[in-house]
């Protein structure tokens, strides 16, 4: 059973990491703020 729990935790962490990469939870100052990499390109 502990293996199942460990697998579930690993999958959950991976999902959080992927979602964090797609949707950064930094809380952008402006609503229309582009992604960080877009800001770096325009700089």
PDB file of N, CA, C, O and CB in Angstrom:
ATOM      1  N   UNK A   1       0.841  -1.203   0.000  1.00  0.00           N
ATOM      2  CA  UNK A   1       0.000   0.000   0.000  1.00  0.00           C
ATOM      3  C   UNK A   1       0.874   1.250   0.000  1.00  0.00           C
ATOM      4  O   UNK A   1       0.542   2.249  -0.638  1.00  0.00           O
ATOM      5  CB  UNK A   1      -0.950   0.007   1.225  1.00  0.00           C
ATOM      6  N   UNK A   2       1.987   1.187   0.717  1.00  0.00           N
ATOM      7  CA  UNK A   2       2.862   2.366   0.789  1.00  0.00           C
ATOM      8  C   UNK A   2       3.446   2.696  -0.583  1.00  0.00           C
ATOM      9  O   UNK A   2       3.720   3.857  -0.887  1.00  0.00           O
ATOM     10  CB  UNK A   2       3.999   2.133   1.806  1.00  0.00           C
ATOM     11  N   UNK A   3       3.636   1.658  -1.415  1.00  0.00           N
ATOM     12  CA  UNK A   3       4.141   1.919  -2.767  1.00  0.00           C
ATOM     13  C   UNK A   3       3.116   2.719  -3.562  1.00  0.00           C
ATOM     14  O   UNK A   3       3.475   3.619  -4.322  1.00  0.00           O
ATOM     15  CB  UNK A   3       4.473   0.593  -3.496  1.00  0.00           C
ATOM     16  N   UNK A   4       1.839   2.389  -3.385  1.00  0.00           N
ATOM     17  CA  UNK A   4       0.782   3.118  -4.091  1.00  0.00           C
ATOM     18  C   UNK A   4       0.749   4.568  -3.639  1.00  0.00           C
ATOM     19  O   UNK A   4       0.606   5.479  -4.455  1.00  0.00           O
ATOM     20  CB  UNK A   4      -0.589   2.456  -3.857  1.00  0.00           C
ATOM     21  N   UNK A   5       0.883   4.778  -2.337  1.00  0.00           N
ATOM     22  CA  UNK A   5       0.885   6.145  -1.806  1.00  0.00           C
ATOM     23  C   UNK A   5       2.086   6.911  -2.341  1.00  0.00           C
ATOM     24  O   UNK A   5       1.958   8.066  -2.746  1.00  0.00           O
ATOM     25  CB  UNK A   5       0.898   6.135  -0.259  1.00  0.00           C
ATOM     26  N   UNK A   6       3.245   6.279  -2.343  1.00  0.00           N
ATOM     27  CA  UNK A   6       4.452   6.935  -2.845  1.00  0.00           C
ATOM     28  C   UNK A   6       4.297   7.289  -4.323  1.00  0.00           C
ATOM     29  O   UNK A   6       4.677   8.381  -4.743  1.00  0.00           O
ATOM     30  CB  UNK A   6       5.682   6.032  -2.639  1.00  0.00           C
ATOM     31  N   UNK A   7       3.744   6.375  -5.104  1.00  0.00           N
ATOM     32  CA  UNK A   7       3.536   6.640  -6.525  1.00  0.00           C
ATOM     33  C   UNK A   7       2.565   7.803  -6.715  1.00  0.00           C
ATOM     34  O   UNK A   7       2.773   8.652  -7.581  1.00  0.00           O
ATOM     35  CB  UNK A   7       3.007   5.380  -7.239  1.00  0.00           C
ATOM     36  N   UNK A   8       1.507   7.844  -5.908  1.00  0.00           N
ATOM     37  CA  UNK A   8       0.532   8.927  -6.014  1.00  0.00           C
ATOM     38  C   UNK A   8       1.178  10.268  -5.676  1.00  0.00           C
ATOM     39  O   UNK A   8       0.908  11.273  -6.333  1.00  0.00           O
ATOM     40  CB  UNK A   8      -0.667   8.665  -5.089  1.00  0.00           C
ATOM     41  N   UNK A   9       2.029  10.282  -4.653  1.00  0.00           N
ATOM     42  CA  UNK A   9       2.712  11.521  -4.265  1.00  0.00           C
ATOM     43  C   UNK A   9       3.642  11.986  -5.380  1.00  0.00           C
ATOM     44  O   UNK A   9       3.689  13.176  -5.694  1.00  0.00           O
ATOM     45  CB  UNK A   9       3.508  11.320  -2.955  1.00  0.00           C
ATOM     46  N   UNK A  10       4.380  11.056  -5.979  1.00  0.00           N
ATOM     47  CA  UNK A  10       5.304  11.413  -7.061  1.00  0.00           C
ATOM     48  C   UNK A  10       4.530  11.983  -8.250  1.00  0.00           C
ATOM     49  O   UNK A  10       4.920  13.003  -8.819  1.00  0.00           O
ATOM     50  CB  UNK A  10       6.134  10.178  -7.501  1.00  0.00           C
ATOM     51  N   UNK A  11       3.435  11.323  -8.620  1.00  0.00           N
ATOM     52  CA  UNK A  11       2.625  11.802  -9.739  1.00  0.00           C
ATOM     53  C   UNK A  11       2.068  13.186  -9.427  1.00  0.00           C
ATOM     54  O   UNK A  11       2.062  14.062 -10.292  1.00  0.00           O
ATOM     55  CB  UNK A  11       1.475  10.815 -10.044  1.00  0.00           C
ATOM     56  N   UNK A  12       1.602  13.387  -8.196  1.00  0.00           N
ATOM     57  CA  UNK A  12       1.057  14.688  -7.809  1.00  0.00           C
ATOM     58  C   UNK A  12       2.132  15.765  -7.904  1.00  0.00           C
ATOM     59  O   UNK A  12       1.864  16.863  -8.392  1.00  0.00           O
ATOM     60  CB  UNK A  12       0.480  14.632  -6.381  1.00  0.00           C
ATOM     61  N   UNK A  13       3.341  15.465  -7.446  1.00  0.00           N
ATOM     62  CA  UNK A  13       4.431  16.448  -7.511  1.00  0.00           C
ATOM     63  C   UNK A  13       4.772  16.782  -8.958  1.00  0.00           C
ATOM     64  O   UNK A  13       5.018  17.943  -9.286  1.00  0.00           O
ATOM     65  CB  UNK A  13       5.681  15.921  -6.783  1.00  0.00           C
ATOM     66  N   UNK A  14       4.788  15.774  -9.824  1.00  0.00           N
ATOM     67  CA  UNK A  14       5.077  16.019 -11.242  1.00  0.00           C
ATOM     68  C   UNK A  14       3.990  16.898 -11.854  1.00  0.00           C
ATOM     69  O   UNK A  14       4.290  17.830 -12.599  1.00  0.00           O
ATOM     70  CB  UNK A  14       5.189  14.681 -12.020  1.00  0.00           C
ATOM     71  N   UNK A  15       2.726  16.605 -11.541  1.00  0.00           N
ATOM     72  CA  UNK A  15       1.624  17.404 -12.082  1.00  0.00           C
ATOM     73  C   UNK A  15       1.735  18.845 -11.620  1.00  0.00           C
ATOM     74  O   UNK A  15       1.537  19.766 -12.412  1.00  0.00           O
ATOM     75  CB  UNK A  15       0.268  16.817 -11.662  1.00  0.00           C
ATOM     76  N   UNK A  16       2.053  19.055 -10.333  1.00  0.00           N
ATOM     77  CA  UNK A  16       2.211  20.413  -9.808  1.00  0.00           C
ATOM     78  C   UNK A  16       3.359  21.121 -10.517  1.00  0.00           C
ATOM     79  O   UNK A  16       3.243  22.292 -10.879  1.00  0.00           O
ATOM     80  CB  UNK A  16       2.457  20.386  -8.281  1.00  0.00           C
ATOM     81  N   UNK A  17       4.467  20.411 -10.713  1.00  0.00           N
ATOM     82  CA  UNK A  17       5.622  21.016 -11.386  1.00  0.00           C
ATOM     83  C   UNK A  17       5.273  21.410 -12.816  1.00  0.00           C
ATOM     84  O   UNK A  17       5.654  22.487 -13.274  1.00  0.00           O
ATOM     85  CB  UNK A  17       6.818  20.047 -11.382  1.00  0.00           C
ATOM     86  N   UNK A  18       4.552  20.544 -13.524  1.00  0.00           N
ATOM     87  CA  UNK A  18       4.166  20.851 -14.910  1.00  0.00           C
ATOM     88  C   UNK A  18       3.214  22.037 -14.940  1.00  0.00           C
ATOM     89  O   UNK A  18       3.387  22.957 -15.739  1.00  0.00           O
ATOM     90  CB  UNK A  18       3.510  19.622 -15.585  1.00  0.00           C
ATOM     91  N   UNK A  19       2.204  22.016 -14.066  1.00  0.00           N
ATOM     92  CA  UNK A  19       1.252  23.127 -14.033  1.00  0.00           C
ATOM     93  C   UNK A  19       1.960  24.416 -13.651  1.00  0.00           C
ATOM     94  O   UNK A  19       1.647  25.475 -14.194  1.00  0.00           O
ATOM     95  CB  UNK A  19       0.105  22.837 -13.048  1.00  0.00           C
ATOM     96  N   UNK A  20       2.918  24.342 -12.719  1.00  0.00           N
ATOM     97  CA  UNK A  20       3.655  25.529 -12.289  1.00  0.00           C
ATOM     98  C   UNK A  20       4.450  26.100 -13.456  1.00  0.00           C
ATOM     99  O   UNK A  20       4.585  27.316 -13.586  1.00  0.00           O
ATOM    100  CB  UNK A  20       4.593  25.194 -11.110  1.00  0.00           C
ATOM    101  N   UNK A  21       4.980  25.213 -14.310  1.00  0.00           N
ATOM    102  CA  UNK A  21       5.742  25.666 -15.482  1.00  0.00           C
ATOM    103  C   UNK A  21       4.817  26.341 -16.488  1.00  0.00           C
ATOM    104  O   UNK A  21       5.171  27.362 -17.079  1.00  0.00           O
ATOM    105  CB  UNK A  21       6.480  24.480 -16.149  1.00  0.00           C
ATOM    106  N   UNK A  22       3.619  25.761 -16.681  1.00  0.00           N
ATOM    107  CA  UNK A  22       2.690  26.320 -17.667  1.00  0.00           C
ATOM    108  C   UNK A  22       2.030  27.578 -17.112  1.00  0.00           C
ATOM    109  O   UNK A  22       1.943  28.593 -17.803  1.00  0.00           O
ATOM    110  CB  UNK A  22       1.616  25.278 -18.063  1.00  0.00           C
ATOM    111  N   UNK A  23       1.567  27.513 -15.873  1.00  0.00           N
ATOM    112  CA  UNK A  23       0.879  28.650 -15.255  1.00  0.00           C
ATOM    113  C   UNK A  23       1.644  29.079 -14.009  1.00  0.00           C
ATOM    114  O   UNK A  23       1.346  28.591 -12.919  1.00  0.00           O
ATOM    115  CB  UNK A  23      -0.596  28.289 -14.899  1.00  0.00           C
ATOM    116  N   UNK A  24       2.625  29.981 -14.134  1.00  0.00           N
ATOM    117  CA  UNK A  24       3.392  30.423 -12.959  1.00  0.00           C
ATOM    118  C   UNK A  24       2.468  31.030 -11.908  1.00  0.00           C
ATOM    119  O   UNK A  24       1.626  31.868 -12.231  1.00  0.00           O
ATOM    120  CB  UNK A  24       4.472  31.449 -13.368  1.00  0.00           C
ATOM    121  N   UNK A  25       2.621  30.611 -10.651  1.00  0.00           N
ATOM    122  CA  UNK A  25       1.773  31.100  -9.567  1.00  0.00           C
ATOM    123  C   UNK A  25       2.431  32.269  -8.835  1.00  0.00           C
ATOM    124  O   UNK A  25       2.168  32.494  -7.654  1.00  0.00           O
ATOM    125  CB  UNK A  25       1.466  29.968  -8.580  1.00  0.00           C
ATOM    126  N   UNK A  26       3.292  33.016  -9.544  1.00  0.00           N
ATOM    127  CA  UNK A  26       3.972  34.143  -8.908  1.00  0.00           C
ATOM    128  C   UNK A  26       3.003  35.290  -8.630  1.00  0.00           C
ATOM    129  O   UNK A  26       3.300  36.170  -7.822  1.00  0.00           O
ATOM    130  CB  UNK A  26       5.124  34.633  -9.787  1.00  0.00           C
ATOM    131  N   UNK A  27       1.842  35.285  -9.299  1.00  0.00           N
ATOM    132  CA  UNK A  27       0.894  36.377  -9.124  1.00  0.00           C
ATOM    133  C   UNK A  27       1.340  37.595  -9.909  1.00  0.00           C
ATOM    134  O   UNK A  27       1.912  38.522  -9.334  1.00  0.00           O
ATOM    135  CB  UNK A  27       0.739  36.726  -7.643  1.00  0.00           C
ATOM    136  N   UNK A  28       1.089  37.615 -11.225  1.00  0.00           N
ATOM    137  CA  UNK A  28       1.518  38.748 -12.054  1.00  0.00           C
ATOM    138  C   UNK A  28       0.885  40.047 -11.587  1.00  0.00           C
ATOM    139  O   UNK A  28      -0.269  40.060 -11.157  1.00  0.00           O
ATOM    140  CB  UNK A  28       1.169  38.501 -13.521  1.00  0.00           C
ATOM    141  N   UNK A  29       1.639  41.144 -11.669  1.00  0.00           N
ATOM    142  CA  UNK A  29       1.154  42.443 -11.202  1.00  0.00           C
ATOM    143  C   UNK A  29      -0.033  42.891 -12.049  1.00  0.00           C
ATOM    144  O   UNK A  29      -1.053  43.324 -11.513  1.00  0.00           O
ATOM    145  CB  UNK A  29       2.283  43.501 -11.251  1.00  0.00           C
ATOM    146  N   UNK A  30       0.101  42.786 -13.382  1.00  0.00           N
ATOM    147  CA  UNK A  30      -0.988  43.193 -14.267  1.00  0.00           C
ATOM    148  C   UNK A  30      -1.693  41.959 -14.818  1.00  0.00           C
ATOM    149  O   UNK A  30      -1.084  40.900 -14.966  1.00  0.00           O
ATOM    150  CB  UNK A  30      -0.459  44.077 -15.420  1.00  0.00           C
ATOM    151  N   UNK A  31      -2.978  42.104 -15.119  1.00  0.00           N
ATOM    152  CA  UNK A  31      -3.737  40.972 -15.626  1.00  0.00           C
ATOM    153  C   UNK A  31      -3.251  40.542 -17.002  1.00  0.00           C
ATOM    154  O   UNK A  31      -3.251  39.350 -17.308  1.00  0.00           O
ATOM    155  CB  UNK A  31      -5.212  41.314 -15.681  1.00  0.00           C
ATOM    156  N   UNK A  32      -2.836  41.494 -17.839  1.00  0.00           N
ATOM    157  CA  UNK A  32      -2.407  41.173 -19.193  1.00  0.00           C
ATOM    158  C   UNK A  32      -0.924  40.923 -19.306  1.00  0.00           C
ATOM    159  O   UNK A  32      -0.352  41.060 -20.387  1.00  0.00           O
ATOM    160  CB  UNK A  32      -2.789  42.267 -20.117  1.00  0.00           C
ATOM    161  N   UNK A  33      -0.293  40.561 -18.208  1.00  0.00           N
ATOM    162  CA  UNK A  33       1.157  40.347 -18.193  1.00  0.00           C
ATOM    163  C   UNK A  33       1.515  39.105 -19.020  1.00  0.00           C
ATOM    164  O   UNK A  33       0.967  38.031 -18.774  1.00  0.00           O
ATOM    165  CB  UNK A  33       1.674  40.194 -16.733  1.00  0.00           C
ATOM    166  N   UNK A  34       2.411  39.231 -19.981  1.00  0.00           N
ATOM    167  CA  UNK A  34       2.824  38.049 -20.742  1.00  0.00           C
ATOM    168  C   UNK A  34       3.706  37.127 -19.908  1.00  0.00           C
ATOM    169  O   UNK A  34       4.085  37.463 -18.786  1.00  0.00           O
ATOM    170  CB  UNK A  34       3.566  38.467 -22.012  1.00  0.00           C
ATOM    171  N   UNK A  35       4.026  35.969 -20.464  1.00  0.00           N
ATOM    172  CA  UNK A  35       4.869  35.019 -19.746  1.00  0.00           C
ATOM    173  C   UNK A  35       6.263  35.602 -19.544  1.00  0.00           C
ATOM    174  O   UNK A  35       6.693  36.455 -20.321  1.00  0.00           O
ATOM    175  CB  UNK A  35       4.949  33.680 -20.506  1.00  0.00           C
ATOM    176  N   UNK A  36       6.985  35.146 -18.494  1.00  0.00           N
ATOM    177  CA  UNK A  36       8.329  35.682 -18.207  1.00  0.00           C
ATOM    178  C   UNK A  36       9.258  35.608 -19.410  1.00  0.00           C
ATOM    179  O   UNK A  36      10.022  36.544 -19.646  1.00  0.00           O
ATOM    180  CB  UNK A  36       8.953  34.928 -17.047  1.00  0.00           C
ATOM    181  N   UNK A  37       9.214  34.509 -20.186  1.00  0.00           N
ATOM    182  CA  UNK A  37      10.129  34.407 -21.326  1.00  0.00           C
ATOM    183  C   UNK A  37       9.772  35.434 -22.394  1.00  0.00           C
ATOM    184  O   UNK A  37      10.653  35.902 -23.116  1.00  0.00           O
ATOM    185  CB  UNK A  37      10.096  32.987 -21.924  1.00  0.00           C
ATOM    186  N   UNK A  38       8.502  35.790 -22.503  1.00  0.00           N
ATOM    187  CA  UNK A  38       8.103  36.810 -23.473  1.00  0.00           C
ATOM    188  C   UNK A  38       8.648  38.174 -23.045  1.00  0.00           C
ATOM    189  O   UNK A  38       9.061  38.978 -23.881  1.00  0.00           O
ATOM    190  CB  UNK A  38       6.556  36.859 -23.615  1.00  0.00           C
ATOM    191  N   UNK A  39       8.643  38.422 -21.730  1.00  0.00           N
ATOM    192  CA  UNK A  39       9.177  39.690 -21.218  1.00  0.00           C
ATOM    193  C   UNK A  39      10.674  39.766 -21.518  1.00  0.00           C
ATOM    194  O   UNK A  39      11.175  40.816 -21.920  1.00  0.00           O
ATOM    195  CB  UNK A  39       8.915  39.830 -19.682  1.00  0.00           C
ATOM    196  N   UNK A  40      11.384  38.659 -21.324  1.00  0.00           N
ATOM    197  CA  UNK A  40      12.826  38.646 -21.563  1.00  0.00           C
ATOM    198  C   UNK A  40      13.141  38.911 -23.037  1.00  0.00           C
ATOM    199  O   UNK A  40      14.123  39.586 -23.343  1.00  0.00           O
ATOM    200  CB  UNK A  40      13.428  37.300 -21.125  1.00  0.00           C
ATOM    201  N   UNK A  41      12.329  38.394 -23.944  1.00  0.00           N
ATOM    202  CA  UNK A  41      12.581  38.593 -25.370  1.00  0.00           C
ATOM    203  C   UNK A  41      12.385  40.053 -25.756  1.00  0.00           C
ATOM    204  O   UNK A  41      13.150  40.583 -26.562  1.00  0.00           O
ATOM    205  CB  UNK A  41      11.661  37.698 -26.208  1.00  0.00           C
ATOM    206  N   UNK A  42      11.374  40.711 -25.194  1.00  0.00           N
ATOM    207  CA  UNK A  42      11.075  42.091 -25.590  1.00  0.00           C
ATOM    208  C   UNK A  42      12.026  43.080 -24.923  1.00  0.00           C
ATOM    209  O   UNK A  42      12.069  44.252 -25.299  1.00  0.00           O
ATOM    210  CB  UNK A  42       9.627  42.444 -25.240  1.00  0.00           C
ATOM    211  N   UNK A  43      12.790  42.614 -23.933  1.00  0.00           N
ATOM    212  CA  UNK A  43      13.664  43.537 -23.193  1.00  0.00           C
ATOM    213  C   UNK A  43      14.897  43.897 -23.993  1.00  0.00           C
ATOM    214  O   UNK A  43      15.737  44.663 -23.521  1.00  0.00           O
ATOM    215  CB  UNK A  43      14.081  42.926 -21.861  1.00  0.00           C
TER     216      UNK A  43
END
